[in-house]
């Protein structure tokens, strides 16, 4: 049933899963609750998230709640084959499950894996980037009546869902996990901020201090990347299309200018916009000899790698670094084929961060299982009670406590008469 690289790699993957598991107190607590309550009994869940150890922990938590799991990756270069094998085989009292994921899969194989994971006829979808939802609505429409709804993990996926909802083509409810405060304030900012630099530093082995770093996009991901770049001692420049976000970057102490102006200044470029064509030929032509480019957005469309592949001689400098020689004889370097650098060149977000994000995912899936009959198609916010529950449990796990309003304070805050 599964399609993974090599089942004999499972012991290595199980070690990675065990390390993640010991550092995920929220998912541990949710798993214990799910084992008792079985909220997904008799249901099928299809999940498409980066296939690595932290995702494996989420899969096992959902399975502990009674779900029949069908799992696949959401990026060919983020799949870890040993983790995929461990999930398929099972271990540490966890049963095996259907897994469709291989590192470096071709586009054809990658799309086949997505489709295979959906052909079970899922009741709940856990998506990262919107690929599963897209396939359901274009190729597997006959399975839509059985779908209760789903959860979307990332900013790019939410944009696609909102576009579908606006066009009235979204046929079931999708919970916007990315929009929960316990997701974007921590995962997007601190998770991306650290993991992007983990991937860059691990791949290049170059110093950051003193370099000119150009960051395209100043959303929560861009803010996190910029904050860490500043901490490393880089000179940071931000490019933006949103005047409010650009002003935030200025107030945070960064240079702000169009990419056309920044192209000739940067030593290292990082895109984090979720948009296509952010860095293209006209920018390549202005870049310094030796400029390094990478992407932190979901899809590999922000840096125009297709143009480079078609028009500039290419050489692999070292794993995950491609060198391109331009017509002006300058050479520029692209990390991880322009795909998510933190996952294609690293292990993704820190374990503790994904413990929070995947706690939101698990509890949102539970909310769907229990309330889908009353929900209409569309993009649904994460319940505030879920967000607050995750925050409180995270604080508890870190050993922190907070104040509580007195009755008089609640009355004061909720009254219009002073």
C-alpha positions as CSV (number, residue, x, y, z in Angstrom):
1,X,0.0,0.0,0.0
2,X,2.8,2.4,0.9
3,X,5.3,3.8,-1.6
4,X,8.6,4.7,0.2
5,X,12.2,4.4,-0.7
6,X,13.4,1.6,1.5
7,X,11.6,0.0,4.5
8,X,14.9,-1.2,5.9
9,X,15.7,2.5,6.8
10,X,12.9,2.5,9.4
11,X,15.2,2.1,12.5
12,X,17.0,5.3,11.6
13,X,13.7,7.1,11.1
14,X,12.4,5.8,14.4
15,X,15.3,7.3,16.2
16,X,14.5,10.7,14.7
17,X,10.9,10.4,15.7
18,X,11.8,9.4,19.3
19,X,14.0,12.5,19.6
20,X,11.2,14.7,18.4
21,X,8.7,13.0,20.6
22,X,10.6,13.5,23.8
23,X,10.5,17.3,23.1
24,X,6.8,17.6,22.2
25,X,4.9,17.8,25.6
26,X,1.8,19.3,24.0
27,X,1.4,16.4,21.5
28,X,2.2,13.9,24.2
29,X,-0.7,15.3,26.3
30,X,-3.1,15.3,23.3
31,X,-2.1,11.8,22.4
32,X,-3.0,10.6,25.9
33,X,-6.4,12.3,25.7
34,X,-7.1,11.0,22.2
35,X,-6.3,7.4,23.2
36,X,-9.1,7.7,25.8
37,X,-11.7,9.7,23.7
38,X,-11.0,8.3,20.2
39,X,-12.4,11.4,18.4
40,X,-11.6,10.0,14.9
41,X,-12.9,6.5,15.4
42,X,-14.0,5.1,12.0
43,X,-12.6,8.1,10.1
44,X,-9.9,8.4,7.4
45,X,-7.5,11.3,7.5
46,X,-5.2,12.2,4.6
47,X,-2.2,14.4,5.5
48,X,0.2,16.2,3.3
49,X,2.9,17.9,5.4
50,X,6.7,17.9,5.1
51,X,7.6,14.3,5.7
52,X,10.0,14.4,8.6
53,X,10.1,13.4,12.3
54,X,7.8,16.1,13.7
55,X,5.2,15.4,11.1
56,X,5.4,11.7,12.0
57,X,4.6,12.5,15.6
58,X,1.4,14.3,14.4
59,X,0.5,11.3,12.3
60,X,0.8,9.0,15.2
61,X,-1.3,11.3,17.5
62,X,-4.1,11.3,14.9
63,X,-3.9,7.6,14.6
64,X,-4.0,7.3,18.4
65,X,-7.4,9.1,18.1
66,X,-8.7,6.3,16.0
67,X,-8.0,7.7,12.5
68,X,-7.0,5.5,9.5
69,X,-4.0,7.5,8.4
70,X,-2.8,8.1,4.8
71,X,0.3,10.4,4.7
72,X,2.4,12.0,2.1
73,X,4.8,14.9,1.8
74,X,4.2,18.4,0.5
75,X,7.7,19.0,-1.0
76,X,9.9,16.4,-2.8
77,X,13.1,17.8,-1.2
78,X,11.8,17.9,2.4
79,X,11.0,14.2,2.6
80,X,13.3,12.2,4.8
81,X,13.2,8.6,3.5
82,X,14.0,7.0,6.8
83,X,11.1,8.8,8.6
84,X,8.7,7.8,5.8
85,X,9.9,4.2,6.2
86,X,9.4,4.3,10.0
87,X,5.9,5.6,9.6
88,X,5.0,2.9,7.1
89,X,6.5,0.1,9.2
90,X,5.4,1.4,12.7
91,X,7.3,1.1,15.9
92,X,7.3,1.9,19.6
93,X,3.8,0.5,20.0
94,X,2.6,2.5,16.9
95,X,1.1,0.6,14.0
96,X,2.2,1.2,10.5
97,X,0.2,3.4,8.1
98,X,-0.1,4.1,4.4
99,X,2.8,6.5,3.4
100,X,3.5,7.8,-0.1
101,X,6.7,9.9,-0.1
102,X,10.2,9.7,-1.6
103,X,13.0,12.2,-1.4
104,X,13.7,13.9,-4.7
105,X,10.5,12.6,-6.4
106,X,9.9,13.8,-9.9
107,X,6.9,16.1,-10.3
108,X,5.0,13.1,-11.8
109,X,5.7,10.8,-8.8
110,X,5.0,13.6,-6.3
111,X,1.6,14.3,-7.8
112,X,0.9,10.5,-7.9
113,X,1.7,10.3,-4.2
114,X,-0.7,13.1,-3.4
115,X,-3.4,11.4,-5.4
116,X,-2.7,8.0,-3.9
117,X,-3.1,9.4,-0.4
118,X,-6.5,10.8,-1.3
119,X,-7.9,7.8,-3.1
120,X,-8.8,6.3,0.3
121,X,-11.7,8.7,0.4
122,X,-10.7,10.8,3.4
123,X,-13.1,12.4,5.9
124,X,-10.6,15.0,7.1
125,X,-7.7,16.6,5.1
126,X,-4.5,18.0,6.7
127,X,-2.9,20.2,4.0
128,X,0.2,22.3,3.7
129,X,0.1,24.6,0.7
130,X,-3.3,23.5,-0.7
131,X,-2.2,20.7,-3.1
132,X,-4.6,18.1,-1.5
133,X,-7.6,20.5,-1.7
134,X,-6.7,21.4,-5.3
135,X,-6.6,17.7,-6.4
136,X,-9.9,16.9,-4.6
137,X,-11.6,19.8,-6.5
138,X,-10.1,19.1,-9.9
139,X,-9.4,15.3,-10.2
140,X,-11.3,13.5,-7.4
141,X,-14.5,15.4,-7.2
142,X,-16.5,12.2,-6.6
143,X,-14.9,11.9,-3.2
144,X,-15.9,15.4,-2.0
145,X,-19.3,14.2,-0.4
146,X,-17.3,12.2,2.1
147,X,-15.1,15.0,3.2
148,X,-16.0,16.6,6.5
149,X,-13.4,19.3,6.1
150,X,-9.8,20.0,6.6
151,X,-7.0,22.1,8.1
152,X,-4.5,24.2,6.3
153,X,-1.0,24.7,7.7
154,X,0.6,27.6,5.8
155,X,0.1,31.1,4.5
156,X,0.3,30.1,0.9
157,X,-2.4,27.5,1.3
158,X,-4.7,30.0,3.1
159,X,-4.3,32.4,0.2
160,X,-5.4,29.7,-2.3
161,X,-8.3,28.7,-0.1
162,X,-9.6,32.2,0.3
163,X,-9.4,32.6,-3.5
164,X,-11.5,29.4,-3.9
165,X,-14.0,30.6,-1.3
166,X,-14.3,34.0,-3.0
167,X,-15.0,32.1,-6.3
168,X,-17.5,29.9,-4.4
169,X,-15.7,26.8,-5.6
170,X,-14.6,25.5,-2.1
171,X,-16.9,22.6,-1.4
172,X,-16.1,21.9,2.3
173,X,-14.9,23.8,5.4
174,X,-11.2,24.4,5.9
175,X,-9.8,25.6,9.2
176,X,-7.1,28.2,8.8
177,X,-4.6,26.8,11.2
178,X,-1.9,29.2,9.9
179,X,-4.0,32.2,11.2
180,X,-4.1,31.0,14.8
181,X,-1.9,33.2,17.0
182,X,-0.2,30.2,18.4
183,X,0.8,29.3,14.9
184,X,1.9,32.4,13.0
185,X,3.4,34.4,16.0
186,X,5.7,31.5,16.8
187,X,6.0,29.1,13.8
188,X,6.2,31.7,11.2
189,X,8.3,34.2,13.1
190,X,10.6,32.1,15.5
191,X,10.4,28.8,13.6
192,X,11.1,30.3,10.2
193,X,13.6,32.8,11.6
194,X,15.7,30.0,13.1
195,X,15.3,27.2,10.6
196,X,16.0,29.3,7.5
197,X,19.4,30.3,8.9
198,X,20.0,26.7,10.0
199,X,19.5,25.6,6.4
200,X,21.6,28.4,4.9
201,X,24.5,28.0,7.4
202,X,24.5,24.2,7.2
203,X,24.6,24.4,3.4
204,X,27.0,27.2,2.7
205,X,29.3,27.1,5.8
206,X,29.8,30.9,5.3
207,X,29.8,33.7,7.8
208,X,26.7,35.9,8.0
209,X,28.3,38.8,10.0
210,X,29.1,41.7,7.7
211,X,27.2,40.5,4.7
212,X,24.4,42.5,3.0
213,X,21.3,40.3,3.3
214,X,18.2,41.2,1.2
215,X,14.9,39.8,2.5
216,X,11.9,39.9,0.2
217,X,8.7,40.2,2.2
218,X,8.2,41.4,5.7
219,X,5.3,39.3,6.9
220,X,5.8,37.2,10.0
221,X,8.2,34.9,8.2
222,X,10.3,37.8,6.8
223,X,10.3,39.4,10.2
224,X,11.7,36.3,11.8
225,X,14.4,35.9,9.2
226,X,15.4,39.6,9.4
227,X,15.5,39.5,13.2
228,X,17.9,36.5,13.1
229,X,20.0,38.1,10.3
230,X,20.4,41.2,12.5
231,X,21.5,39.0,15.4
232,X,24.1,37.4,13.3
233,X,25.6,40.8,12.4
234,X,24.3,41.2,8.9
235,X,23.3,44.5,7.3
236,X,19.7,43.9,6.4
237,X,17.6,45.3,3.5
238,X,13.9,44.6,3.1
239,X,11.9,44.7,-0.1
240,X,8.1,45.0,0.2
241,X,4.9,45.8,-1.8
242,X,2.8,46.7,1.4
243,X,3.5,50.2,2.6
244,X,2.5,49.3,6.2
245,X,4.9,46.3,6.4
246,X,7.6,48.4,4.7
247,X,7.1,51.1,7.4
248,X,7.4,48.4,10.1
249,X,10.7,47.3,8.6
250,X,12.0,50.9,8.7
251,X,10.9,51.3,12.3
252,X,12.6,48.0,13.1
253,X,15.9,49.5,11.9
254,X,16.2,48.0,8.4
255,X,16.8,49.6,5.0
256,X,13.8,49.4,2.6
257,X,14.0,49.7,-1.2
258,X,12.7,48.0,-4.3
259,X,14.3,44.7,-5.5
260,X,15.6,46.5,-8.6
261,X,17.7,48.7,-6.3
262,X,18.6,45.9,-3.8
263,X,19.7,43.5,-6.5
264,X,23.1,45.1,-6.9
265,X,23.8,45.4,-3.2
266,X,23.0,42.0,-1.8
267,X,25.4,39.2,-0.9
268,X,22.6,36.9,0.1
269,X,19.0,37.0,-1.0
270,X,16.1,35.3,0.8
271,X,12.5,35.4,-0.6
272,X,9.6,35.0,1.8
273,X,6.6,36.5,-0.1
274,X,4.4,33.6,-1.3
275,X,4.4,35.2,-4.7
276,X,5.9,34.3,-8.0
277,X,8.6,36.1,-10.0
278,X,10.1,38.0,-7.0
279,X,13.7,37.7,-8.4
280,X,14.0,37.4,-12.2
281,X,16.4,37.9,-15.0
282,X,16.6,41.7,-14.7
283,X,17.7,41.2,-11.1
284,X,20.2,38.5,-11.9
285,X,21.9,40.8,-14.3
286,X,22.5,43.4,-11.6
287,X,23.9,41.0,-8.9
288,X,27.4,40.8,-7.6
289,X,29.6,37.9,-8.6
290,X,29.1,35.3,-6.0
291,X,25.6,36.4,-4.8
292,X,23.6,33.6,-3.1
293,X,19.9,33.2,-3.5
294,X,17.4,31.1,-1.6
295,X,13.7,30.8,-0.9
296,X,11.7,30.5,2.3
297,X,8.2,30.6,0.6
298,X,6.2,27.5,0.1
299,X,6.5,27.0,-3.6
300,X,9.7,27.2,-5.7
301,X,8.4,30.1,-7.9
302,X,9.9,33.1,-6.1
303,X,13.3,32.9,-7.6
304,X,13.1,32.3,-11.4
305,X,15.2,29.1,-11.4
306,X,13.5,27.9,-14.6
307,X,15.0,30.9,-16.5
308,X,18.4,30.1,-15.0
309,X,18.2,26.5,-15.9
310,X,17.3,27.4,-19.5
311,X,19.7,30.2,-20.0
312,X,22.8,29.9,-17.8
313,X,25.4,27.1,-17.6
314,X,25.0,25.3,-14.4
315,X,27.3,23.4,-12.1
316,X,26.8,21.7,-8.7
317,X,29.2,23.4,-6.3
318,X,28.4,21.1,-3.4
319,X,25.2,19.4,-2.2
320,X,22.2,21.8,-2.5
321,X,24.2,24.6,-4.1
322,X,23.9,25.2,-7.9
323,X,26.2,27.7,-9.5
324,X,25.0,29.6,-12.6
325,X,27.3,31.6,-15.0
326,X,25.6,34.6,-16.5
327,X,26.3,36.3,-19.8
328,X,28.3,39.0,-17.9
329,X,30.5,36.2,-16.6
330,X,29.4,36.7,-13.1
331,X,28.3,33.6,-11.1
332,X,25.4,33.4,-8.8
333,X,24.4,30.5,-6.6
334,X,21.0,29.1,-5.8
335,X,20.4,26.9,-2.7
336,X,18.1,23.9,-2.7
337,X,16.7,24.5,-6.3
338,X,14.9,27.5,-5.0
339,X,12.7,25.3,-2.8
340,X,12.1,25.8,0.9
341,X,15.6,26.2,2.2
342,X,14.8,25.4,5.8
343,X,13.5,22.0,4.8
344,X,15.3,21.2,1.6
345,X,18.6,22.1,3.2
346,X,17.8,21.4,6.9
347,X,15.4,19.8,9.3
348,X,12.7,22.4,9.3
349,X,11.4,24.3,12.3
350,X,12.6,23.5,15.8
351,X,10.8,20.6,17.5
352,X,9.2,22.8,20.3
353,X,7.8,25.2,17.7
354,X,6.1,22.4,15.7
355,X,4.8,21.0,19.0
356,X,2.6,24.2,19.2
357,X,1.7,24.2,15.5
358,X,0.8,20.5,15.4
359,X,-1.1,20.8,18.7
360,X,-3.3,23.4,16.8
361,X,-3.6,21.0,13.9
362,X,-4.7,18.0,16.1
363,X,-7.2,20.0,18.1
364,X,-8.6,21.6,14.9
365,X,-9.0,18.2,13.4
366,X,-10.9,17.1,16.5
367,X,-13.1,20.2,16.3
368,X,-13.9,19.2,12.7
369,X,-14.7,15.7,13.6
370,X,-17.1,16.8,16.3
371,X,-18.7,19.8,14.6
372,X,-18.6,19.2,10.8
373,X,-22.4,18.6,10.5
374,X,-23.0,22.2,11.6
375,X,-20.2,23.8,9.4
376,X,-20.6,25.4,6.0
377,X,-18.0,25.3,3.2
378,X,-15.5,28.1,3.5
379,X,-12.3,29.2,5.4
380,X,-13.0,28.8,9.1
381,X,-10.9,30.4,11.9
382,X,-9.3,28.3,14.6
383,X,-11.6,28.5,17.7
384,X,-10.2,31.0,20.2
385,X,-10.6,28.5,22.9
386,X,-8.2,26.2,21.1
387,X,-5.6,28.9,20.6
388,X,-5.7,29.8,24.3
389,X,-5.6,26.2,25.4
390,X,-2.4,25.6,23.4
391,X,-0.8,28.8,24.8
392,X,-1.7,27.8,28.4
393,X,-0.3,24.3,28.0
394,X,2.8,25.6,26.4
395,X,3.4,28.0,29.3
396,X,2.8,25.2,31.8
397,X,5.3,22.9,30.0
398,X,7.9,25.7,30.2
399,X,7.3,26.3,33.9
400,X,5.6,29.7,33.6
401,X,2.4,31.0,35.1
402,X,0.3,34.2,34.5
403,X,-2.1,36.4,36.3
404,X,-5.9,35.9,36.2
405,X,-8.5,38.7,36.2
406,X,-10.5,39.3,39.4
407,X,-14.3,39.6,39.2
408,X,-13.9,43.4,39.6
409,X,-11.4,43.6,36.8
410,X,-13.6,41.5,34.5
411,X,-16.6,43.8,35.3
412,X,-14.4,46.9,34.6
413,X,-13.2,45.6,31.3
414,X,-16.7,44.5,30.1
415,X,-18.6,47.6,31.2
416,X,-19.1,50.8,29.2
417,X,-20.1,52.8,32.3
418,X,-17.1,53.9,34.5
